[in-house]
Amino acid sequence: MALRDRQDIQDLIHSYGATVDQGRSIRQLLADGEIPALKGCQLYPGKVSDCIFGDPLQTPDGIPLRLMYRTNRVSTHDQHRGSIPFKDQVLALNHHLMLDLVQPILGSSQLEIPGLEPTATVIVAENLNPIAFENVLRCYMAKSTTSTSLYQHWLAGAREFCGHALPDNLQGNGKLPYIMDTPSTKAKADQSVAPQYLFDRGICTPEDYTQIRNSSILAFGLLMAHDRPKGLIPVDTKLEHGRNHQGAIVVMDEVFTLDSTRRWKLDPATGELELDAQGNPQSYSKEFVRGMAFDPSTGLLNPHQQQDIAVRYIEAIQHISGQPFEPDLRSREQRLLESTHQILDHLGIA
């Protein structure tokens, strides 16, 4: 089946982009009593998704659960930048495909709900005991404005990063000698650290870290093997882990999505990186958003920029999946309510 071309994607966004984002937020739906089974639960708003947990949310044998609601929000530099049409569904499908690929290696906290579509922006998972660091893997030294990035440390003259010695001949957007594991703290101001920092502060044990690092690198290798035939190369990624009720360490939250994983496009003729007019790789990730000019008074993207980003996200998921993007065109409110009730009914939570 042919992929949607750029004009078709633009027409889709123009015709339905506003419609699929209509309706009350999950916070308002809870406040209005639309989901009685969740009365008394807490809502935790994140940068780009919202989580609900509480005593009513548990399996019949008492395993605590949480509901995660993806949104269309986009953020950079820890600031909200606006709403991107269809972003919630793109990331939901992206996560679904990638989790299916690497779940045998990384495990999962997510529960399977019969009939819930891959584009569903509501998922249910065990409420894990989180291991409080982001496991960041890097295959290239991507140019980045993020303070925790390897590139920014390199520009500042560092020749050691998170326990790795950095050769003198590295280049911006150049390949690293090997896949580097570079943990980042989950503090209010994230900090890239060596693994020993985590051990010294009791964040995780050396044995737990070895498991997380090794399984993540293996999964990253599977991602590379998956993406290259699609004309993409993974550049870097971040994963988060937690411990489940059985004591096993499993991956939590999103897996290899466009918000957590930088991908560059390959030239179909040469198999080499496809560069733009400035000599930078063609990026399929949130990174290109960071380089946009934001409204100086609000810090937000303008509507034209938001639509351009939506096009890029949809193009990317088509490359990743090899299939045309087929969104759910119901309003967001309808999708949230029906998916939530579908999950709760399956779990027997009344």
Secondary structure by P-SEA (a helix, b strand, c coil): cccccaaaaaaaaacccccccccccaaaaaaaccccccccbbbbbcccbbbbbcccccccccccbbbbbbcccccccccccccccaaaaaaaaaaaaaaaaccccccccccccccccccccbbbbcccccccccbbbbcccccccccccaaaaaaaccccccccccccccccccccccccbbbbbcccbbbbbcaaaaaaaccccaaaaaaaaaaaaaaaaaaaaaccccccccccbbbbbbbccccbbbbcccccccccbbbbbcccccccbbbcccccccccccccccccccccccccccaaaaaaaaaaaaaaaaaaaccccccccccaaaaaaaaaaaaaaaaccc
